[in-house]
């Protein structure tokens, strides 16, 4: 007989309603994406309308609580109960005004005759591939060579490199275009593509990219005092030493002096390792940052505002409220109840969305206000060294929100200050204790580290151990591996890679 043991366990689970999930998603959106999200909701829910009259439904207008006391009601039942599932009552969906005063329309027109109707112009951008194909067309090529050239151009990556091996291109052309060719013919056409602008295009690696540019410079060189032969020799014969900045080894291997080596190295360092970036043909999309917050300092006081210029005021459609009232009074019970239920669902969805937008604005403002309070010295002076150690939990504890909520706000929002525009997570950093027992921000240490590197002797850059002693002398006793970590976070290469002749 098998002995069976019964055990009882207790666990706690948190299940979010669809409306709470919607709020979490709205919190993550920066201002421009929020504007698009509202437009999408307006399109799919006819019960949601954009307010053009500030007197309509003032109780549904988004409000922002200054939250000076640092408290926040989070997403509790007093503010909005997303889990409420009361019995359907028509009176809950009717406005206080007399419905007879409303003009009844089956479709809501969200624009008045006085509104300017803006139509976005149609932009026909020339892509980088178009730019190269136009140049290729000026060469005297056969139809077969032109197809090969266009295929090569179509396989360039964002930096302008050809990562597809020539044998694979031969196979691709045969299977996709039924074009039988040879590796030699593809190489010949590739050489022609590499003559296009910008110089270095269609190279298969960095070494080839730099050589192509140097060969172009040498061919176009009109100065009797400039010769790129030594630069090309360095790339051909000492490429590994060059990438490691072992300049002494290069000088010894090529039997040249530092005086001869320096202009040759300077010529190489002026080349573009990513030739596609040199193009202005519209191949790249420019991303503009739109701040979600604006901070200013007036008379020694910090002022905070939330960007709401692109966020329209929303309200529940009066027409849908009228329709719901008429459906509920109809004697055709079955059909009208189904219609009333549909309208009720749309109205519920509109109200939930409006509540979620309002809560988003309140949460954003409260979170930013807490960050300002905790980093007041920085916002008053702009001195980066005055940023205090601050983690997500510090803000969450101050305003009574969950850490995950603060994280959603901090990771995707920007604030414009008198000292520049920063992502919110810029203000967060861990802390260490200095020699005097004070807790200082790691950002302050990184700034000192960066200043030390900027002012070092470039012919003899400091090692991580030397940087460790610099920080120690300034009262920050940290380990060498910590110095290396901060240096990497700042994007500063190791000492030998910073060396210049």
C-alpha positions as CSV (number, residue, x, y, z in Angstrom):
1,X,0.0,0.0,0.0
2,X,1.5,3.3,-1.1
3,X,1.6,6.0,1.5
4,X,0.2,9.3,0.1
5,X,0.8,12.6,1.8
6,X,-1.5,15.5,1.5
7,X,-0.1,18.9,1.9
8,X,-1.7,22.3,1.8
9,X,0.1,25.4,0.5
10,X,-0.9,29.0,0.5
11,X,0.3,31.5,-2.1
12,X,-0.7,35.0,-3.0
13,X,-1.3,36.0,-6.6
14,X,-2.0,39.4,-8.1
15,X,-4.2,39.4,-11.2
16,X,-4.6,42.6,-13.1
17,X,-7.8,43.5,-14.9
18,X,-7.6,44.4,-18.6
19,X,-8.1,48.1,-17.6
20,X,-5.1,48.0,-15.2
21,X,-3.0,46.4,-17.8
22,X,-4.1,49.2,-20.2
23,X,-2.9,51.7,-17.6
24,X,0.5,50.0,-17.2
25,X,1.0,50.2,-21.0
26,X,0.0,53.8,-21.1
27,X,2.5,54.6,-18.4
28,X,5.3,53.3,-20.5
29,X,4.5,55.4,-23.6
30,X,6.4,58.7,-24.1
31,X,4.4,61.7,-25.2
32,X,4.5,61.2,-29.0
33,X,3.5,57.5,-28.8
34,X,0.7,58.5,-26.4
35,X,-0.6,60.9,-28.9
36,X,-0.7,58.1,-31.5
37,X,-2.3,55.7,-29.0
38,X,-5.1,58.2,-28.3
39,X,-5.7,58.6,-32.0
40,X,-6.0,54.9,-32.4
41,X,-8.5,54.7,-29.5
42,X,-10.6,57.5,-31.1
43,X,-10.7,55.6,-34.3
44,X,-11.9,52.3,-32.8
45,X,-14.3,53.6,-30.2
46,X,-17.0,55.9,-31.5
47,X,-18.1,56.5,-27.9
48,X,-14.9,58.4,-27.2
49,X,-14.6,61.9,-28.5
50,X,-12.1,64.7,-28.5
51,X,-13.2,67.8,-26.7
52,X,-13.2,71.1,-28.6
53,X,-15.4,72.9,-26.1
54,X,-13.8,73.2,-22.6
55,X,-17.3,73.5,-21.1
56,X,-18.2,70.0,-22.1
57,X,-17.9,67.3,-19.4
58,X,-15.5,69.2,-17.1
59,X,-15.6,66.2,-14.8
60,X,-13.8,64.1,-17.5
61,X,-11.0,66.5,-18.2
62,X,-7.5,65.3,-17.3
63,X,-6.3,66.8,-14.0
64,X,-2.9,66.8,-12.4
65,X,-2.4,66.7,-8.7
66,X,0.6,68.8,-7.6
67,X,1.2,66.1,-4.9
68,X,3.3,68.4,-2.8
69,X,3.0,66.1,0.2
70,X,4.5,63.3,-1.8
71,X,1.5,61.0,-1.4
72,X,-0.3,59.2,-4.1
73,X,-3.4,57.1,-4.0
74,X,-1.9,54.7,-6.6
75,X,-4.6,52.8,-8.4
76,X,-7.0,52.3,-5.5
77,X,-10.8,52.0,-5.5
78,X,-11.3,55.6,-4.3
79,X,-9.9,57.0,-7.6
80,X,-11.3,54.5,-10.0
81,X,-12.6,51.0,-9.5
82,X,-11.6,49.0,-12.5
83,X,-13.1,45.8,-11.0
84,X,-16.5,47.3,-10.4
85,X,-19.2,45.2,-12.0
86,X,-22.5,46.7,-10.9
87,X,-25.9,45.9,-12.3
88,X,-26.6,47.9,-15.4
89,X,-28.4,51.1,-14.6
90,X,-29.2,53.5,-17.5
91,X,-29.0,56.5,-15.1
92,X,-25.3,55.8,-14.6
93,X,-24.7,56.7,-18.3
94,X,-26.8,59.8,-18.6
95,X,-25.5,63.3,-18.3
96,X,-27.1,65.7,-15.8
97,X,-28.4,67.9,-18.6
98,X,-31.6,67.4,-20.3
99,X,-31.2,65.0,-23.2
100,X,-33.7,66.8,-25.3
101,X,-31.3,69.7,-25.7
102,X,-28.8,67.5,-27.5
103,X,-28.8,67.3,-31.3
104,X,-28.9,63.6,-32.2
105,X,-26.5,62.4,-34.9
106,X,-25.6,58.8,-35.8
107,X,-22.0,59.9,-36.5
108,X,-19.9,62.3,-34.4
109,X,-18.0,65.0,-36.3
110,X,-15.0,65.9,-34.2
111,X,-14.1,69.0,-36.2
112,X,-15.9,72.3,-36.4
113,X,-16.0,74.6,-39.4
114,X,-13.5,76.9,-37.8
115,X,-10.8,74.2,-37.3
116,X,-7.9,74.2,-39.7
117,X,-7.7,70.9,-41.5
118,X,-4.1,69.8,-41.8
119,X,-3.1,67.4,-44.5
120,X,0.3,65.9,-44.2
121,X,2.3,66.3,-47.4
122,X,3.4,63.2,-49.3
123,X,7.1,62.8,-49.1
124,X,8.9,60.9,-51.8
125,X,12.3,60.2,-50.3
126,X,15.3,58.9,-52.3
127,X,16.8,55.9,-50.5
128,X,20.5,55.2,-50.2
129,X,20.1,52.3,-52.6
130,X,18.4,54.6,-55.1
131,X,21.3,57.0,-54.8
132,X,23.8,54.2,-55.6
133,X,21.7,52.7,-58.4
134,X,21.5,56.1,-60.1
135,X,25.3,56.3,-60.1
136,X,25.6,52.7,-61.3
137,X,23.4,53.5,-64.3
138,X,26.0,56.0,-65.6
139,X,28.5,53.3,-66.0
140,X,28.7,51.4,-69.4
141,X,27.4,48.1,-68.2
142,X,25.6,45.2,-69.9
143,X,22.1,44.3,-68.7
144,X,23.6,41.3,-66.8
145,X,26.3,43.5,-65.1
146,X,23.6,46.0,-64.1
147,X,21.5,43.3,-62.5
148,X,24.6,42.0,-60.6
149,X,25.4,45.6,-59.4
150,X,21.9,46.2,-58.3
151,X,21.8,42.9,-56.4
152,X,25.1,43.8,-54.7
153,X,23.7,47.2,-53.7
154,X,20.6,45.6,-52.4
155,X,22.7,43.5,-50.0
156,X,24.6,46.3,-48.4
157,X,24.1,46.7,-44.6
158,X,23.2,50.0,-42.8
159,X,26.9,50.9,-42.6
160,X,27.5,50.3,-46.4
161,X,29.3,47.0,-46.1
162,X,28.8,43.9,-48.2
163,X,28.5,41.0,-45.8
164,X,27.4,38.5,-48.4
165,X,30.3,36.4,-49.8
166,X,30.8,36.4,-53.6
167,X,30.1,32.6,-54.0
168,X,26.8,33.1,-52.2
169,X,25.9,36.0,-54.5
170,X,26.6,33.8,-57.5
171,X,24.2,31.1,-56.2
172,X,21.6,33.8,-55.2
173,X,21.6,35.2,-58.7
174,X,21.1,31.8,-60.2
175,X,18.2,30.7,-58.0
176,X,16.4,34.1,-57.6
177,X,16.9,35.6,-61.1
178,X,17.9,32.6,-63.2
179,X,21.1,34.5,-64.0
180,X,24.1,32.2,-64.5
181,X,27.4,34.1,-63.8
182,X,30.8,33.5,-62.3
183,X,32.7,34.7,-59.2
184,X,35.1,36.6,-61.4
185,X,32.2,38.5,-63.1
186,X,30.7,39.4,-59.7
187,X,34.1,40.5,-58.5
188,X,34.5,42.8,-61.5
189,X,31.1,44.4,-60.9
190,X,31.8,44.7,-57.2
191,X,34.9,46.6,-58.1
192,X,32.8,49.0,-60.1
193,X,30.3,49.4,-57.2
194,X,33.2,50.2,-54.9
195,X,34.0,53.2,-57.1
196,X,30.7,54.8,-56.3
197,X,30.2,57.6,-53.8
198,X,30.6,57.7,-50.9
199,X,34.1,56.3,-50.9
200,X,34.5,53.0,-49.1
201,X,31.0,51.7,-50.1
202,X,30.5,47.9,-50.7
203,X,33.7,47.0,-48.8
204,X,33.7,43.5,-47.2
205,X,35.5,44.5,-44.1
206,X,37.0,47.6,-42.4
207,X,40.5,47.0,-43.8
208,X,39.1,47.0,-47.4
209,X,36.9,50.0,-46.6
210,X,39.9,52.1,-45.5
211,X,42.0,51.0,-48.4
212,X,39.3,52.0,-50.9
213,X,39.2,55.5,-49.4
214,X,42.9,55.9,-49.4
215,X,43.2,54.7,-53.0
216,X,40.6,57.3,-54.0
217,X,42.4,60.0,-52.1
218,X,45.7,59.1,-53.7
219,X,44.1,59.1,-57.2
220,X,42.5,62.5,-56.6
221,X,45.6,63.9,-54.8
222,X,46.6,67.3,-56.3
223,X,49.1,68.2,-53.7
224,X,52.8,67.5,-54.2
225,X,53.3,67.6,-50.4
226,X,50.8,64.8,-49.6
227,X,51.4,61.1,-50.2
228,X,49.1,58.4,-49.0
229,X,51.4,55.5,-49.8
230,X,52.6,55.1,-46.2
231,X,49.0,55.2,-45.0
232,X,48.1,52.4,-47.5
233,X,51.1,50.4,-46.4
234,X,50.1,50.6,-42.8
235,X,46.6,49.3,-43.6
236,X,47.9,46.5,-45.8
237,X,50.8,45.3,-43.7
238,X,50.2,46.5,-40.2
239,X,46.4,46.5,-39.9
240,X,46.3,44.5,-36.6
241,X,48.9,46.7,-35.0
242,X,47.0,49.8,-36.2
243,X,43.7,48.6,-34.6
244,X,45.6,47.9,-31.3
245,X,47.4,51.3,-31.5
246,X,50.8,49.6,-31.3
247,X,52.4,52.6,-33.1
248,X,55.9,51.7,-31.8
249,X,55.6,48.3,-33.5
250,X,54.4,49.9,-36.7
251,X,57.4,52.3,-36.8
252,X,59.8,49.5,-36.1
253,X,58.3,47.1,-38.7
254,X,58.2,49.7,-41.5
255,X,61.5,51.4,-40.4
256,X,60.0,54.9,-40.2
257,X,60.3,57.6,-37.6
258,X,57.4,58.9,-35.5
259,X,57.6,62.2,-37.5
260,X,57.0,60.3,-40.7
261,X,54.4,58.0,-39.1
262,X,52.2,60.8,-37.6
263,X,50.8,62.3,-40.8
264,X,50.2,58.9,-42.3
265,X,48.2,57.9,-39.2
266,X,46.3,61.2,-39.1
267,X,45.2,60.6,-42.7
268,X,43.8,57.2,-41.8
269,X,42.0,58.5,-38.7
270,X,40.2,61.1,-40.9
271,X,38.6,58.3,-42.9
272,X,35.0,57.2,-42.4
273,X,34.7,53.6,-41.1
274,X,30.9,53.6,-41.9
275,X,30.6,55.0,-45.4
276,X,26.8,54.8,-45.5
277,X,26.7,57.4,-42.7
278,X,28.4,59.9,-45.1
279,X,25.3,59.9,-47.3
280,X,22.7,62.6,-47.0
281,X,20.3,60.7,-49.3
282,X,17.6,60.1,-46.7
283,X,18.5,56.6,-45.8
284,X,18.5,57.3,-42.1
285,X,15.5,58.3,-40.0
286,X,16.1,61.2,-37.6
287,X,14.6,60.7,-34.2
288,X,13.6,63.8,-32.4
289,X,13.2,63.7,-28.6
290,X,10.0,65.3,-27.3
291,X,10.2,65.9,-23.5
292,X,7.4,64.7,-21.3
293,X,8.3,67.3,-18.6
294,X,9.5,70.8,-18.5
295,X,11.5,72.1,-15.5
296,X,12.5,75.7,-15.0
297,X,14.0,77.7,-12.2
298,X,12.6,81.1,-11.4
299,X,13.7,83.2,-8.4
300,X,15.3,80.2,-6.8
301,X,12.1,78.1,-7.1
302,X,11.8,75.0,-9.3
303,X,8.7,74.9,-11.5
304,X,7.4,71.7,-13.1
305,X,5.0,71.3,-15.9
306,X,3.7,68.2,-17.8
307,X,3.6,68.3,-21.6
308,X,0.0,68.1,-22.6
309,X,0.1,70.0,-25.9
310,X,-0.4,66.9,-28.0
311,X,-2.8,65.2,-25.6
312,X,-6.4,66.1,-26.5
313,X,-9.1,66.5,-23.9
314,X,-11.5,63.5,-24.1
315,X,-15.1,62.9,-23.2
316,X,-17.8,60.3,-23.6
317,X,-19.9,60.9,-26.7
318,X,-23.2,62.7,-26.0
319,X,-24.7,60.9,-29.0
320,X,-23.9,57.5,-27.6
321,X,-25.4,58.5,-24.2
322,X,-28.6,59.5,-26.1
323,X,-28.6,56.3,-28.1
324,X,-28.3,54.3,-24.9
325,X,-31.2,56.1,-23.3
326,X,-33.4,55.4,-26.4
327,X,-32.4,51.8,-26.6
328,X,-33.2,51.2,-23.0
329,X,-36.7,52.7,-23.4
330,X,-37.5,50.7,-26.5
331,X,-40.3,48.0,-26.3
332,X,-38.4,45.7,-28.7
333,X,-36.7,44.2,-25.6
334,X,-34.4,41.5,-27.1
335,X,-32.9,43.5,-30.0
336,X,-32.7,46.7,-28.0
337,X,-31.0,45.1,-25.1
338,X,-28.3,43.7,-27.4
339,X,-27.9,47.2,-28.9
340,X,-27.9,48.8,-25.4
341,X,-25.3,46.3,-24.2
342,X,-23.0,47.1,-27.2
343,X,-23.4,50.9,-26.6
344,X,-22.8,50.3,-22.8
345,X,-19.6,48.4,-23.6
346,X,-18.3,51.2,-25.8
347,X,-19.2,53.9,-23.2
348,X,-17.5,51.8,-20.4
349,X,-14.4,51.4,-22.6
350,X,-14.3,55.2,-23.2
351,X,-14.6,56.0,-19.5
352,X,-11.9,53.5,-18.6
353,X,-9.6,55.0,-21.2
354,X,-10.2,58.5,-20.0
355,X,-9.6,57.4,-16.4
356,X,-6.4,55.7,-17.4
357,X,-5.2,58.8,-19.2
358,X,-5.9,60.9,-16.1
359,X,-4.2,58.5,-13.8
360,X,-1.2,58.4,-16.2
361,X,-0.8,62.2,-16.0
362,X,-1.1,62.1,-12.2
363,X,1.4,59.3,-11.9
364,X,3.9,61.0,-14.2
365,X,3.6,64.3,-12.4
366,X,3.9,62.8,-9.0
367,X,7.0,60.7,-10.0
368,X,8.8,63.7,-11.5
369,X,7.9,65.8,-8.6
370,X,9.5,63.3,-6.3
371,X,12.7,63.1,-8.4
372,X,13.0,66.9,-8.2
373,X,12.5,66.9,-4.4
374,X,15.2,64.2,-4.1
375,X,17.6,65.9,-6.5
376,X,16.8,69.5,-5.6
377,X,20.4,70.7,-5.5
378,X,21.0,69.6,-9.1
379,X,17.9,71.2,-10.5
380,X,18.8,74.5,-8.8
381,X,22.4,74.6,-10.0
382,X,22.8,72.1,-12.9
383,X,26.0,70.8,-11.2
384,X,26.2,67.1,-12.1
385,X,28.3,66.4,-9.0
386,X,25.4,67.4,-6.8
387,X,23.3,64.5,-8.0
388,X,22.7,62.4,-4.9
389,X,22.6,58.6,-4.9
390,X,19.0,57.6,-5.8
391,X,17.4,54.3,-6.8
392,X,13.9,53.4,-7.9
393,X,12.9,52.4,-4.4
394,X,13.7,55.9,-3.0
395,X,11.1,57.4,-5.4
396,X,8.6,54.6,-4.9
397,X,8.8,54.9,-1.1
398,X,8.3,58.7,-1.3
399,X,5.2,58.6,-3.4
400,X,3.7,55.3,-2.3
401,X,3.9,53.5,-5.7
402,X,5.3,50.2,-6.7
403,X,8.9,50.1,-7.9
404,X,7.7,48.6,-11.3
405,X,5.5,51.6,-11.8
406,X,8.3,54.1,-11.2
407,X,10.5,52.0,-13.5
408,X,8.0,52.3,-16.3
409,X,8.0,56.0,-16.0
410,X,11.8,56.4,-15.6
411,X,12.8,54.2,-18.5
412,X,10.9,55.9,-21.3
413,X,10.4,59.6,-20.4
414,X,12.5,62.7,-20.9
415,X,12.6,66.0,-19.0
416,X,13.8,69.4,-20.4
417,X,15.8,71.3,-17.9
418,X,17.8,74.6,-18.1
419,X,20.8,72.4,-18.3
420,X,19.8,70.1,-21.1
421,X,17.2,67.4,-21.9
422,X,17.7,64.1,-20.0
423,X,16.0,60.8,-19.7
424,X,14.6,60.3,-16.2
425,X,16.9,57.4,-15.5
426,X,19.8,59.9,-15.9
427,X,19.0,61.0,-12.3
428,X,19.3,57.5,-10.8
429,X,22.6,56.2,-9.6
430,X,24.0,54.0,-6.8
431,X,26.2,55.5,-4.1
432,X,29.5,54.8,-2.3
433,X,31.0,56.2,0.9
434,X,34.0,58.5,0.5
435,X,36.9,58.9,3.0
436,X,34.9,61.4,5.1
437,X,32.0,58.9,5.5
438,X,29.7,60.7,3.2
439,X,27.6,58.9,0.6
440,X,28.2,60.2,-2.8
441,X,26.7,59.3,-6.2
442,X,28.6,57.1,-8.6
443,X,27.8,59.8,-11.2
444,X,30.1,62.2,-9.4
445,X,32.9,59.7,-9.5
446,X,32.3,59.1,-13.2
447,X,32.6,62.8,-13.9
448,X,35.9,63.0,-12.0
449,X,37.1,59.9,-13.9
450,X,36.1,61.4,-17.3
451,X,37.8,64.7,-16.4
452,X,41.0,62.8,-15.5
453,X,41.0,61.0,-18.9
454,X,40.2,64.2,-20.8
455,X,43.2,66.0,-19.2
456,X,45.7,63.1,-19.4
457,X,48.9,63.0,-21.5
458,X,47.6,61.4,-24.8
459,X,51.1,60.2,-25.6
460,X,51.2,58.3,-22.3
461,X,47.6,57.7,-21.2
462,X,46.8,56.4,-17.7
463,X,46.1,52.8,-16.9
464,X,43.1,51.8,-14.8
465,X,45.4,51.4,-11.8
466,X,46.7,54.9,-12.3
467,X,43.2,56.2,-12.5
468,X,42.4,54.3,-9.3
469,X,45.1,56.3,-7.5
470,X,43.8,59.6,-9.0
471,X,40.3,58.8,-7.5
472,X,41.9,57.7,-4.2
473,X,43.8,61.0,-3.9
474,X,40.5,62.8,-4.3
475,X,38.9,60.8,-1.5
476,X,37.2,58.0,-3.5
477,X,38.8,54.7,-2.5
478,X,37.5,52.3,-5.1
479,X,39.0,49.1,-6.6
480,X,40.7,48.9,-10.0
481,X,38.0,46.6,-11.4
482,X,35.4,49.2,-10.3
483,X,37.4,51.9,-12.2
484,X,37.3,49.6,-15.3
485,X,33.6,49.1,-14.9
486,X,32.9,52.9,-14.7
487,X,35.3,53.5,-17.6
488,X,33.4,51.0,-19.8
489,X,30.1,52.5,-18.8
490,X,31.4,55.9,-20.0
491,X,32.5,54.4,-23.3
492,X,36.2,55.2,-22.6
493,X,38.6,52.7,-24.2
494,X,41.6,51.2,-22.3
495,X,44.7,53.3,-22.0
496,X,46.7,51.9,-24.9
497,X,43.7,52.5,-27.2
498,X,43.7,56.2,-26.2
499,X,47.3,56.7,-27.1
500,X,48.2,59.3,-29.7
501,X,51.5,60.3,-31.2
